[in-house]
Amino acid sequence: MKCRQYNVKIFEIGLDDPNSFRDFIDANLVLIKNHLLSLKGTLDETTKEFLDERGLKYVCNMELPLPGRGVNEFCLTKSDESSDSKAEESSSVITDEEPEEFKMDPLKIVKGPLRSGQYIQHNGDVLSTDRINSGAKIAAMGSVVALGKVDGDISSAGDCIIITPTKKGNILFHGTRIDGEKLIFPLNLIRFEGDDIVIKPISKKEFN
């Protein structure tokens, strides 16, 4: 009998809102196309066809033996749970050591310009020091820092995006599109504050 062991990266996603689910998948397809999707909820035929068309692999309502499940959570909207229930949930998933399959890769530094047709896909944080041209893309499971001019696409599922002003770039933060008209500062910090996505200028205190 042959037996093989695989280390598989898994995305767990709820199916409670089919429209939001499909929007999230399309917005983050580059990030999750090589992952196994663990779906929670009712999988209708329309959603099944949607996933099959994109060549995604998935299981539905399967209890997976993952220690510390829920270490990395991605959602379009924040939960309305009370702070007490959030604290209780958090305490149930925090472990002393993050499971190997959920660990982020080391910081990736992109020193040269990204040209049209090039894309960086990274399971961690990305620092781009040069221009991201139209048709180029960075897709990161962690945070993204873009110090050069951004005319291409950035997708981040991490803690924040730090970016120069851009009106041409397509910026996605946790699947939510960021209006380039709001990126008015020399360096813009995009992150969650409570339930809201906020954009602030970078200052010295942000690094303390």
KAWODA-V645673 format. One record per residue. PSI is psi in degrees with one decimal (999 if undefined). NEAR is the number of other C-alpha atoms within 8 Angstrom. D_LAST is the distance of its C-alpha to the last C-alpha in Angstrom with 2 decimals. Layout:
psi=PSI near=NEAR d_last=D_LAST
psi=PSI near=NEAR d_last=D_LAST
This chain:
psi=129.2 near=2 d_last=56.19
psi=139.3 near=3 d_last=53.16
psi=132.8 near=4 d_last=49.72
psi=145.0 near=4 d_last=46.38
psi=131.7 near=4 d_last=42.83
psi=142.2 near=4 d_last=40.15
psi=105.4 near=5 d_last=36.38
psi=133.3 near=7 d_last=35.92
psi=131.9 near=9 d_last=32.75
psi=135.5 near=8 d_last=33.35
psi=122.1 near=9 d_last=32.14
psi=122.3 near=9 d_last=33.18
psi=138.0 near=9 d_last=33.87
psi=151.1 near=9 d_last=35.78
psi=20.4 near=11 d_last=38.89
psi=-28.5 near=6 d_last=39.02
psi=95.8 near=7 d_last=38.61
psi=-39.2 near=8 d_last=40.47
psi=-46.0 near=6 d_last=39.46
psi=-37.1 near=8 d_last=35.70
psi=-47.8 near=11 d_last=36.24
psi=-38.4 near=10 d_last=38.02
psi=-41.8 near=9 d_last=35.49
psi=-43.5 near=10 d_last=32.67
psi=-47.3 near=9 d_last=34.77
psi=-37.5 near=7 d_last=35.62
psi=-27.9 near=9 d_last=32.09
psi=23.1 near=11 d_last=30.77
psi=-40.3 near=8 d_last=33.99
psi=-34.8 near=7 d_last=32.64
psi=-38.6 near=11 d_last=30.00
psi=0.6 near=10 d_last=32.45
psi=-24.2 near=8 d_last=35.79
psi=15.3 near=7 d_last=35.73
psi=159.3 near=10 d_last=34.78
psi=128.8 near=13 d_last=37.18
psi=125.6 near=12 d_last=36.82
psi=105.0 near=13 d_last=37.42
psi=137.9 near=14 d_last=38.64
psi=117.9 near=11 d_last=38.97
psi=-161.2 near=9 d_last=41.64
psi=120.4 near=6 d_last=44.82
psi=104.5 near=9 d_last=45.20
psi=169.4 near=6 d_last=47.71
psi=-35.4 near=6 d_last=49.74
psi=-44.7 near=6 d_last=47.93
psi=-38.1 near=10 d_last=44.53
psi=-45.3 near=9 d_last=46.22
psi=-39.3 near=8 d_last=47.73
psi=-45.6 near=9 d_last=44.40
psi=-41.4 near=10 d_last=42.77
psi=-38.2 near=9 d_last=45.83
psi=-28.8 near=7 d_last=45.91
psi=3.3 near=6 d_last=42.42
psi=27.6 near=7 d_last=43.42
psi=143.9 near=11 d_last=40.87
psi=137.3 near=9 d_last=41.62
psi=158.4 near=8 d_last=41.18
psi=156.2 near=9 d_last=42.39
psi=128.3 near=9 d_last=42.79
psi=39.4 near=8 d_last=42.36
psi=130.2 near=8 d_last=42.28
psi=113.0 near=4 d_last=40.61
psi=138.1 near=4 d_last=38.69
psi=68.1 near=4 d_last=38.14
psi=117.5 near=5 d_last=34.41
psi=137.9 near=5 d_last=32.40
psi=36.1 near=11 d_last=29.22
psi=147.0 near=6 d_last=30.37
psi=15.8 near=7 d_last=28.06
psi=-44.6 near=9 d_last=24.93
psi=115.0 near=5 d_last=24.19
psi=136.1 near=5 d_last=25.33
psi=126.6 near=6 d_last=26.02
psi=155.4 near=7 d_last=27.60
psi=-31.6 near=9 d_last=28.56
psi=149.5 near=5 d_last=28.17
psi=152.0 near=7 d_last=26.42
psi=150.5 near=4 d_last=28.75
psi=15.2 near=4 d_last=30.21
psi=155.2 near=6 d_last=30.33
psi=160.1 near=6 d_last=29.59
psi=-32.6 near=6 d_last=26.40
psi=-44.1 near=6 d_last=28.65
psi=-33.4 near=8 d_last=30.06
psi=-41.4 near=9 d_last=26.70
psi=-39.6 near=8 d_last=25.55
psi=-41.7 near=8 d_last=28.89
psi=-42.4 near=8 d_last=28.64
psi=-40.4 near=8 d_last=25.16
psi=-22.8 near=7 d_last=26.42
psi=-16.2 near=7 d_last=29.34
psi=-9.3 near=10 d_last=27.49
psi=130.2 near=8 d_last=24.65
psi=159.9 near=6 d_last=25.77
psi=-31.8 near=4 d_last=24.62
psi=128.0 near=4 d_last=25.01
psi=134.1 near=9 d_last=24.78
psi=147.2 near=8 d_last=28.27
psi=-39.3 near=5 d_last=28.92
psi=-14.2 near=7 d_last=30.03
psi=-3.1 near=9 d_last=26.73
psi=137.4 near=7 d_last=24.39
psi=150.9 near=8 d_last=22.56
psi=161.4 near=8 d_last=23.49
psi=161.4 near=6 d_last=21.20
psi=132.6 near=8 d_last=19.34
psi=124.5 near=9 d_last=22.10
psi=123.2 near=8 d_last=21.82
psi=107.9 near=10 d_last=24.49
psi=-32.9 near=7 d_last=25.23
psi=169.6 near=8 d_last=28.43
psi=146.3 near=10 d_last=29.39
psi=123.7 near=12 d_last=30.44
psi=165.9 near=10 d_last=33.99
psi=132.1 near=8 d_last=35.96
psi=-15.9 near=7 d_last=36.87
psi=144.7 near=9 d_last=34.04
psi=148.6 near=9 d_last=31.47
psi=121.5 near=8 d_last=28.69
psi=121.9 near=9 d_last=28.62
psi=135.5 near=13 d_last=25.99
psi=61.5 near=9 d_last=25.18
psi=-160.4 near=13 d_last=21.44
psi=149.7 near=15 d_last=18.71
psi=132.5 near=14 d_last=20.07
psi=119.2 near=12 d_last=18.89
psi=121.2 near=14 d_last=21.62
psi=-8.0 near=12 d_last=21.68
psi=-171.7 near=13 d_last=25.06
psi=143.9 near=13 d_last=27.18
psi=103.4 near=15 d_last=28.04
psi=163.1 near=13 d_last=31.62
psi=133.1 near=12 d_last=33.66
psi=-7.6 near=11 d_last=34.97
psi=158.3 near=14 d_last=32.11
psi=143.1 near=14 d_last=29.73
psi=126.2 near=10 d_last=26.57
psi=115.2 near=14 d_last=26.58
psi=139.1 near=18 d_last=23.74
psi=-19.2 near=13 d_last=23.41
psi=-154.8 near=14 d_last=19.64
psi=160.6 near=14 d_last=17.24
psi=131.3 near=15 d_last=18.42
psi=118.2 near=10 d_last=16.91
psi=108.7 near=14 d_last=19.81
psi=-18.5 near=13 d_last=19.49
psi=-178.3 near=10 d_last=23.25
psi=136.9 near=12 d_last=25.77
psi=107.6 near=16 d_last=26.35
psi=-9.1 near=14 d_last=29.97
psi=-151.2 near=13 d_last=30.13
psi=142.7 near=15 d_last=28.81
psi=130.2 near=12 d_last=25.48
psi=124.1 near=15 d_last=25.43
psi=135.6 near=16 d_last=22.39
psi=20.3 near=12 d_last=22.49
psi=-155.1 near=12 d_last=18.89
psi=-31.2 near=8 d_last=15.74
psi=168.3 near=12 d_last=15.47
psi=132.8 near=15 d_last=17.05
psi=123.1 near=12 d_last=15.64
psi=147.9 near=11 d_last=18.79
psi=167.9 near=14 d_last=20.63
psi=141.1 near=13 d_last=23.37
psi=139.9 near=11 d_last=26.34
psi=-15.0 near=7 d_last=29.58
psi=-27.7 near=9 d_last=31.39
psi=151.0 near=12 d_last=28.92
psi=104.9 near=11 d_last=29.31
psi=123.2 near=11 d_last=25.91
psi=125.7 near=13 d_last=25.93
psi=111.6 near=13 d_last=23.10
psi=40.2 near=11 d_last=24.50
psi=-1.6 near=14 d_last=27.93
psi=127.9 near=7 d_last=27.34
psi=133.0 near=8 d_last=28.14
psi=127.9 near=9 d_last=25.78
psi=118.9 near=7 d_last=27.73
psi=-24.0 near=12 d_last=27.07
psi=-20.4 near=7 d_last=28.09
psi=-6.0 near=7 d_last=24.87
psi=78.4 near=11 d_last=22.71
psi=-6.9 near=7 d_last=23.02
psi=159.2 near=9 d_last=19.77
psi=-39.8 near=7 d_last=19.27
psi=123.3 near=11 d_last=16.56
psi=132.2 near=16 d_last=16.75
psi=117.2 near=13 d_last=14.44
psi=123.7 near=12 d_last=16.95
psi=171.0 near=10 d_last=16.26
psi=139.3 near=10 d_last=17.93
psi=102.7 near=7 d_last=17.47
psi=-123.1 near=5 d_last=20.26
psi=-5.1 near=7 d_last=23.38
psi=146.8 near=6 d_last=22.39
psi=124.0 near=8 d_last=20.97
psi=153.1 near=9 d_last=18.94
psi=122.8 near=10 d_last=18.20
psi=157.4 near=8 d_last=15.61
psi=147.7 near=9 d_last=14.77
psi=132.5 near=8 d_last=11.66
psi=170.8 near=6 d_last=9.72
psi=-34.8 near=6 d_last=7.05
psi=-22.9 near=5 d_last=5.19
psi=-19.4 near=6 d_last=5.70
psi=1.3 near=5 d_last=3.82
psi=999 near=4 d_last=0.00
